[in-house]
Amino acid sequence: MNHMLLTVRQDANLTDNLVGVNAMEVLINALIKSGAQRSSLRAKAFGGARMVDGLSDIGEANAQFTLDFLESEGITCDGHSFGGTNARNIRFWPATGRVLQRMSTDRLIEPKTIVQAPPEGNDLELF
């Protein structure tokens, strides 16, 4: 049996989903090139935490993308852990499919607003 581990990025949009599909196909093709049988691929997926308070929940969209992709490709997802507000530390043994997950106890990162004073000078703007 061949196992793969999926992690979910924090910043998905339509373009990223297209990039995600391409990345997944590259991964699957590399597994097959290394001797894996596509029909025996299985996955476990992790990620999608909302790491920065006040931003949209992109991780949720990424998690859904992951599950939809696996289903559409006929790859069984043996387990997943998505969402929350803490990072995950993952340890993965591909030969057995065993995964250890440890949730970080770090706090959310508060977004910071940086206010810059207008530059002093002759009002010349370069762009």
MARMARZA-436613 format. One record per residue (C-alpha): x, y, z; residue number from 0; residue in three letters. Coordinates in nm, 4 decimals, decimal comma. Layout:
x:y:z:nr:rest
X:Y:Z:NUM:Ala;
...
This chain:
x:y:z:nr:rest
0,0000:0,0000:0,0000:0:Met;
0,1328:0,3464:-0,0871:1:Asn;
0,0752:0,6390:0,1465:2:His;
0,1058:1,0105:0,0954:3:Met;
0,0757:1,3003:0,3367:4:Leu;
-0,1019:1,6199:0,2340:5:Leu;
-0,0685:1,9545:0,4028:6:Thr;
-0,2992:2,2426:0,3291:7:Val;
-0,1655:2,5856:0,2450:8:Arg;
-0,3136:2,8986:0,3954:9:Gln;
-0,3630:3,1118:0,0823:10:Asp;
-0,5874:2,9447:-0,1741:11:Ala;
-0,7811:3,1129:-0,4509:12:Asn;
-0,8776:2,9971:-0,7996:13:Leu;
-0,5231:3,0335:-0,9312:14:Thr;
-0,3856:2,8508:-0,6297:15:Asp;
-0,6382:2,5709:-0,6828:16:Asn;
-0,5108:2,5303:-1,0384:17:Leu;
-0,1570:2,5297:-0,9042:18:Val;
-0,2726:2,2832:-0,6373:19:Gly;
-0,4147:2,0444:-0,8968:20:Val;
-0,0897:2,0633:-1,0911:21:Asn;
0,1170:2,0052:-0,7751:22:Ala;
-0,0962:1,7050:-0,6794:23:Met;
-0,0592:1,5547:-1,0269:24:Glu;
0,3188:1,6056:-1,0086:25:Val;
0,3213:1,4321:-0,6679:26:Leu;
0,1069:1,1425:-0,7878:27:Ile;
0,3159:1,0998:-1,1031:28:Asn;
0,6363:1,0985:-0,8944:29:Ala;
0,4900:0,8290:-0,6687:30:Leu;
0,3938:0,6180:-0,9711:31:Ile;
0,7370:0,6718:-1,1264:32:Lys;
0,8862:0,5428:-0,7996:33:Ser;
0,6807:0,2250:-0,8238:34:Gly;
0,3506:0,3123:-0,6542:35:Ala;
0,0275:0,1741:-0,7936:36:Gln;
-0,2278:0,4515:-0,8458:37:Arg;
-0,5097:0,2166:-0,7446:38:Ser;
-0,3516:0,1604:-0,4017:39:Ser;
-0,2763:0,5247:-0,3138:40:Leu;
-0,4171:0,6437:0,0180:41:Arg;
-0,3887:0,9833:0,1864:42:Ala;
-0,3984:1,1550:0,5228:43:Lys;
-0,4377:1,5327:0,5166:44:Ala;
-0,3511:1,8020:0,7702:45:Phe;
-0,3571:2,1807:0,7921:46:Gly;
-0,5913:2,4656:0,7175:47:Gly;
-0,5574:2,6443:1,0517:48:Ala;
-0,6538:3,0089:1,0781:49:Arg;
-0,3146:3,1354:1,1868:50:Met;
-0,3712:3,5102:1,1632:51:Val;
-0,6683:3,6559:1,3471:52:Asp;
-0,8801:3,8914:1,1391:53:Gly;
-0,8052:3,7419:0,7972:54:Leu;
-1,0440:3,5309:0,5938:55:Ser;
-1,0511:3,1565:0,6590:56:Asp;
-0,8556:3,0456:0,3526:57:Ile;
-0,7557:2,7239:0,5257:58:Gly;
-1,1161:2,6023:0,5156:59:Glu;
-1,1243:2,6439:0,1365:60:Ala;
-0,7923:2,4616:0,1079:61:Asn;
-0,9190:2,1773:0,3234:62:Ala;
-1,2282:2,1404:0,1055:63:Gln;
-1,0102:2,1513:-0,2074:64:Phe;
-0,7996:1,8687:-0,0662:65:Thr;
-1,0961:1,6450:0,0132:66:Leu;
-1,2632:1,7216:-0,3218:67:Asp;
-0,9410:1,6483:-0,5111:68:Phe;
-0,8886:1,3156:-0,3372:69:Leu;
-1,2481:1,2129:-0,3992:70:Glu;
-1,2395:1,3125:-0,7656:71:Ser;
-0,9166:1,1164:-0,8143:72:Glu;
-1,0509:0,8099:-0,6339:73:Gly;
-0,7864:0,8305:-0,3602:74:Ile;
-0,9075:0,7177:-0,0192:75:Thr;
-0,8490:0,9655:0,2622:76:Cys;
-0,7762:0,7549:0,5712:77:Asp;
-0,7927:1,0548:0,8001:78:Gly;
-0,7582:1,4281:0,8230:79:His;
-0,7249:1,7098:1,0722:80:Ser;
-0,8215:2,0548:0,9493:81:Phe;
-0,8977:2,3956:1,0933:82:Gly;
-0,8481:2,5411:1,4347:83:Gly;
-0,6155:2,8257:1,5194:84:Thr;
-0,2900:2,6458:1,5951:85:Asn;
-0,0141:2,5152:1,3716:86:Ala;
0,0409:2,1430:1,3506:87:Arg;
0,3692:1,9576:1,3736:88:Asn;
0,3436:1,6380:1,1727:89:Ile;
0,5662:1,3332:1,1806:90:Arg;
0,4939:1,0850:0,9024:91:Phe;
0,6153:0,7314:0,8268:92:Trp;
0,5270:0,6668:0,4593:93:Pro;
0,5996:0,2936:0,4666:94:Ala;
0,3292:0,2315:0,7267:95:Thr;
0,1072:0,5390:0,6905:96:Gly;
0,1542:0,6201:1,0600:97:Arg;
0,1227:0,9888:1,1505:98:Val;
0,1843:1,1717:1,4757:99:Leu;
0,0311:1,5157:1,5084:100:Gln;
0,1244:1,7684:1,7740:101:Arg;
-0,0678:2,0929:1,7956:102:Met;
0,1386:2,4044:1,8615:103:Ser;
0,0520:2,5998:2,1719:104:Thr;
0,1600:2,9296:2,0182:105:Asp;
-0,0942:3,2109:2,0173:106:Arg;
-0,2487:3,3593:1,7056:107:Leu;
-0,0419:3,6196:1,5295:108:Ile;
-0,2098:3,9568:1,5546:109:Glu;
-0,1928:4,1493:1,2269:110:Pro;
0,0010:4,4712:1,2634:111:Lys;
-0,0748:4,7942:1,0850:112:Thr;
0,2328:4,9866:0,9872:113:Ile;
0,1764:5,3578:0,9411:114:Val;
0,4479:5,5352:0,7537:115:Gln;
0,4954:5,9083:0,7661:116:Ala;
0,4938:6,0671:0,4222:117:Pro;
0,8452:6,1116:0,2930:118:Pro;
0,9930:6,4546:0,3178:119:Glu;
1,1103:6,5988:-0,0096:120:Gly;
0,9938:6,7602:-0,3247:121:Asn;
0,6681:6,5634:-0,3793:122:Asp;
0,8282:6,3576:-0,6577:123:Leu;
0,6822:6,0055:-0,6746:124:Glu;
0,8569:5,7243:-0,8576:125:Leu;
0,6737:5,4061:-0,9495:126:Phe;
